[in-house]
Amino acid sequence: SFPEHDSDDDSYEVLDLTEYARRHHWWNRLFGRSSGPIVEKYSVATQIVMGGVTGWCAGFLFQKVGKLAATAVGGGFLLLQIASHSGYVQVDWKRVEKDVNKAKKQLKKRANKAAPEINTLIEESTEFIKQNIVVSSGFVGGFLLGLAS
Protein backbone atom coordinates (compact mmCIF):
# COMPACT_ATOMS: atom_id res chain seq x y z
CA SER A 1 0.00 0.00 0.00
CA PHE A 2 1.18 3.50 -0.86
CA PRO A 3 1.27 6.26 1.76
CA GLU A 4 -1.21 9.06 1.12
CA HIS A 5 -0.11 12.67 1.08
CA ASP A 6 -2.60 15.20 2.37
CA SER A 7 -0.44 18.28 2.04
CA ASP A 8 -1.38 21.17 -0.20
CA ASP A 9 2.23 21.41 -1.38
CA ASP A 10 1.85 18.46 -3.75
CA SER A 11 0.75 20.14 -6.96
CA TYR A 12 1.45 18.96 -10.45
CA GLU A 13 1.81 20.93 -13.63
CA VAL A 14 0.19 19.41 -16.71
CA LEU A 15 2.08 19.99 -19.93
CA ASP A 16 0.26 19.47 -23.24
CA LEU A 17 3.08 18.31 -25.50
CA THR A 18 1.09 18.56 -28.72
CA GLU A 19 0.25 22.22 -28.05
CA TYR A 20 3.86 22.92 -27.03
CA ALA A 21 5.16 21.32 -30.26
CA ARG A 22 2.77 23.40 -32.37
CA ARG A 23 3.90 26.65 -30.76
CA HIS A 24 7.66 25.98 -30.98
CA HIS A 25 9.71 25.19 -34.06
CA TRP A 26 11.83 22.08 -33.89
CA TRP A 27 15.09 24.04 -33.92
CA ASN A 28 13.93 26.01 -30.87
CA ARG A 29 13.42 22.74 -28.99
CA LEU A 30 16.85 21.51 -30.05
CA PHE A 31 19.00 24.63 -29.86
CA GLY A 32 17.11 27.05 -27.61
CA ARG A 33 15.04 30.16 -28.18
CA SER A 34 17.88 32.31 -29.50
CA SER A 35 18.38 30.10 -32.54
CA GLY A 36 16.55 30.71 -35.77
CA PRO A 37 16.94 29.99 -39.44
CA ILE A 38 20.45 29.05 -40.51
CA VAL A 39 20.50 32.01 -42.90
CA GLU A 40 20.88 34.32 -39.89
CA LYS A 41 23.99 32.56 -38.57
CA TYR A 42 26.25 31.50 -41.45
CA SER A 43 27.56 32.94 -44.71
CA VAL A 44 26.16 31.77 -48.04
CA ALA A 45 29.31 29.74 -48.85
CA THR A 46 29.17 27.99 -45.47
CA GLN A 47 25.48 27.21 -45.95
CA ILE A 48 26.11 25.74 -49.42
CA VAL A 49 28.98 23.59 -48.12
CA MET A 50 26.94 22.40 -45.11
CA GLY A 51 23.95 21.54 -47.32
CA GLY A 52 26.11 19.92 -49.98
CA VAL A 53 28.05 17.72 -47.55
CA THR A 54 24.97 16.55 -45.67
CA GLY A 55 23.12 16.03 -48.96
CA TRP A 56 25.97 13.98 -50.43
CA CYS A 57 26.11 11.80 -47.30
CA ALA A 58 22.35 11.26 -47.39
CA GLY A 59 22.38 10.49 -51.12
CA PHE A 60 25.30 8.07 -50.80
CA LEU A 61 23.63 6.21 -47.92
CA PHE A 62 20.29 6.22 -49.76
CA GLN A 63 21.99 4.71 -52.81
CA LYS A 64 23.70 1.96 -50.77
CA VAL A 65 20.58 1.09 -48.78
CA GLY A 66 18.50 1.17 -51.97
CA LYS A 67 20.87 -1.24 -53.71
CA LEU A 68 20.88 -3.54 -50.68
CA ALA A 69 17.06 -3.51 -50.46
CA ALA A 70 16.69 -4.11 -54.21
CA THR A 71 19.18 -6.98 -54.05
CA ALA A 72 17.38 -8.57 -51.10
CA VAL A 73 13.92 -8.28 -52.66
CA GLY A 74 15.08 -9.35 -56.12
CA GLY A 75 17.16 -12.23 -54.75
CA GLY A 76 14.31 -13.43 -52.56
CA PHE A 77 11.89 -13.33 -55.48
CA LEU A 78 14.40 -15.16 -57.70
CA LEU A 79 14.91 -17.89 -55.09
CA LEU A 80 11.14 -18.23 -54.67
CA GLN A 81 10.71 -18.64 -58.42
CA ILE A 82 13.49 -21.23 -58.63
CA ALA A 83 12.04 -23.18 -55.68
CA SER A 84 8.56 -22.98 -57.20
CA HIS A 85 9.77 -24.12 -60.63
CA SER A 86 11.76 -27.00 -59.10
CA GLY A 87 8.73 -28.21 -57.15
CA TYR A 88 10.10 -27.45 -53.66
CA VAL A 89 7.50 -24.76 -53.02
CA GLN A 90 3.97 -24.39 -54.29
CA VAL A 91 2.67 -20.82 -54.27
CA ASP A 92 -1.06 -20.06 -54.12
CA TRP A 93 -0.99 -16.93 -56.29
CA LYS A 94 -4.73 -16.25 -55.92
CA ARG A 95 -4.30 -16.12 -52.14
CA VAL A 96 -1.25 -13.86 -52.53
CA GLU A 97 -3.30 -11.50 -54.72
CA LYS A 98 -6.16 -11.49 -52.19
CA ASP A 99 -3.76 -10.69 -49.32
CA VAL A 100 -2.08 -7.91 -51.31
CA ASN A 101 -5.46 -6.31 -52.08
CA LYS A 102 -6.41 -6.55 -48.39
CA ALA A 103 -3.13 -4.87 -47.42
CA LYS A 104 -3.77 -2.09 -49.97
CA LYS A 105 -7.17 -1.35 -48.42
CA GLN A 106 -5.67 -1.20 -44.92
CA LEU A 107 -2.90 1.14 -46.12
CA LYS A 108 -5.47 3.45 -47.71
CA LYS A 109 -7.46 3.58 -44.45
CA ARG A 110 -4.34 4.36 -42.41
CA ALA A 111 -3.21 6.99 -44.92
CA ASN A 112 -6.57 8.76 -44.69
CA LYS A 113 -6.35 8.80 -40.88
CA ALA A 114 -2.78 10.13 -40.93
CA ALA A 115 -3.52 12.90 -43.46
CA PRO A 116 -3.71 15.82 -40.94
CA GLU A 117 -0.36 14.94 -39.36
CA ILE A 118 1.25 14.52 -42.77
CA ASN A 119 -0.10 17.89 -43.96
CA THR A 120 1.30 19.57 -40.83
CA LEU A 121 4.69 17.95 -41.41
CA ILE A 122 4.69 19.05 -45.06
CA GLU A 123 3.81 22.62 -44.08
CA GLU A 124 6.59 22.74 -41.47
CA SER A 125 9.09 21.26 -43.93
CA THR A 126 8.10 23.76 -46.62
CA GLU A 127 8.51 26.64 -44.17
CA PHE A 128 11.97 25.36 -43.14
CA ILE A 129 13.04 25.07 -46.78
CA LYS A 130 11.80 28.59 -47.53
CA GLN A 131 13.69 30.05 -44.57
CA ASN A 132 16.88 28.12 -45.40
CA ILE A 133 16.80 28.05 -49.20
CA VAL A 134 20.59 28.12 -49.66
CA VAL A 135 21.21 25.15 -47.36
CA SER A 136 18.24 23.32 -48.90
CA SER A 137 19.48 23.80 -52.44
CA GLY A 138 22.98 22.71 -51.40
CA PHE A 139 21.45 19.63 -49.79
CA VAL A 140 19.51 18.72 -52.95
CA GLY A 141 22.63 19.15 -55.11
CA GLY A 142 24.73 17.10 -52.70
CA PHE A 143 22.02 14.44 -52.49
CA LEU A 144 21.99 14.05 -56.27
CA LEU A 145 25.79 13.85 -56.33
CA GLY A 146 25.68 11.23 -53.57
CA LEU A 147 23.22 9.16 -55.59
CA ALA A 148 25.47 9.39 -58.64
CA SER A 149 28.66 8.36 -56.80
BELPEJO-V500525 format. One record per residue. N is the residue number from 1. RES is the residue in one small letter. PSI is psi in radians with two decimals (NA if undefined). D_CENTER is the distance of its C-alpha to the mean C-alpha in whole Angstrom. Layout:
n->(N;N)
res->(RES;RES)
psi->(PSI;PSI)
d_center->(D_CENTER;D_CENTER)
This chain:
n->(1;2;3;4;5;6;7;8;9;10;11;12;13;14;15;16;17;18;19;20;21;22;23;24;25;26;27;28;29;30;31;32;33;34;35;36;37;38;39;40;41;42;43;44;45;46;47;48;49;50;51;52;53;54;55;56;57;58;59;60;61;62;63;64;65;66;67;68;69;70;71;72;73;74;75;76;77;78;79;80;81;82;83;84;85;86;87;88;89;90;91;92;93;94;95;96;97;98;99;100;101;102;103;104;105;106;107;108;109;110;111;112;113;114;115;116;117;118;119;120;121;122;123;124;125;126;127;128;129;130;131;132;133;134;135;136;137;138;139;140;141;142;143;144;145;146;147;148;149)
res->(s;f;p;e;h;d;s;d;d;d;s;y;e;v;l;d;l;t;e;y;a;r;r;h;h;w;w;n;r;l;f;g;r;s;s;g;p;i;v;e;k;y;s;v;a;t;q;i;v;m;g;g;v;t;g;w;c;a;g;f;l;f;q;k;v;g;k;l;a;a;t;a;v;g;g;g;f;l;l;l;q;i;a;s;h;s;g;y;v;q;v;d;w;k;r;v;e;k;d;v;n;k;a;k;k;q;l;k;k;r;a;n;k;a;a;p;e;i;n;t;l;i;e;e;s;t;e;f;i;k;q;n;i;v;v;s;s;g;f;v;g;g;f;l;l;g;l;a;s)
psi->(2.50;2.44;2.49;2.44;2.17;0.20;2.66;-0.14;-0.40;1.59;2.59;2.49;2.26;2.22;2.07;1.79;-0.58;-0.72;-0.71;-0.77;-0.60;-0.61;-0.36;2.34;2.72;-0.59;-0.48;-0.65;-0.58;-0.77;-0.04;2.97;-0.47;-0.22;2.72;-2.71;2.59;-0.51;-0.45;-0.25;-0.61;2.76;2.89;-0.77;-0.76;-0.72;-0.74;-0.77;-0.78;-0.83;-0.74;-0.77;-0.82;-0.64;-0.75;-0.76;-0.78;-0.76;-0.72;-0.80;-0.71;-0.72;-0.81;-0.79;-0.70;-0.76;-0.74;-0.79;-0.76;-0.69;-0.76;-0.81;-0.83;-0.74;-0.72;-0.75;-0.71;-0.79;-0.68;-0.74;-0.73;-0.78;-0.67;-0.77;-0.61;-0.18;0.04;-0.60;2.44;2.09;2.26;1.58;-0.54;-0.68;-0.68;-0.79;-0.73;-0.75;-0.66;-0.75;-0.67;-0.74;-0.66;-0.78;-0.73;-0.70;-0.69;-0.74;-0.80;-0.66;-0.68;-0.63;-0.59;-0.02;-0.78;-0.74;-0.67;-0.74;-0.70;-0.76;-0.72;-0.74;-0.76;-0.71;-0.73;-0.73;-0.72;-0.77;-0.71;-0.72;-0.43;0.94;-0.61;-0.84;-0.73;-0.75;-0.64;-0.68;-0.80;-0.79;-0.78;-0.67;-0.79;-0.68;-0.68;-0.65;-0.62;-0.43;NA)
d_center->(45;43;45;45;45;47;46;45;43;40;38;34;32;29;26;24;20;19;22;21;17;18;21;20;17;15;17;20;18;18;21;23;25;26;23;22;21;21;24;26;26;26;28;27;28;26;23;23;23;20;18;19;19;16;15;17;16;12;14;17;14;13;16;17;15;15;19;19;17;19;22;22;21;24;26;26;27;30;31;31;33;36;36;36;39;41;41;39;37;37;34;35;33;34;32;29;29;29;27;24;25;25;21;21;23;20;17;19;20;17;15;18;18;14;15;16;13;11;14;14;10;11;15;13;11;15;17;15;16;19;20;19;20;22;19;16;19;20;16;16;19;19;16;18;21;18;18;22;23)
